[in-house]
Amino acid sequence: MAQTFTNLLTHVIFSTKQRRPLLKTEIRPRLFAYTGAIVRDLGGKAFIINPVADHVHMLISMPATSAALDPHRAKLVRRVSQPQAELSPQLKTNDALP
């Protein structure tokens, strides 16, 4: 019997609006948890999440089913790039953002 193994790793990079240095050290643990939860909710695994002051690198693995792959990536990009409703109020209450 034939067996297949698929390991699709994706390098995701996203930045703050206008590349402003908003990702301060104090908020990075919450950013790890937030982005990791998004990837897990979509059925993937986050291997590395590395934020710097103005952008974040992620190495992730998403489900390999061909029908689900592109929609999962689109959902990931939408949810990570539009966190204002979920994350920004939490960060602003802790004076982490201006």
Beta strands, then each sheet from edge to edge (+ up, - down):
strand 1: 9-15
strand 2: 45-51
strand 3: 55-61
sheet 1: 1+ 3- 2+
end
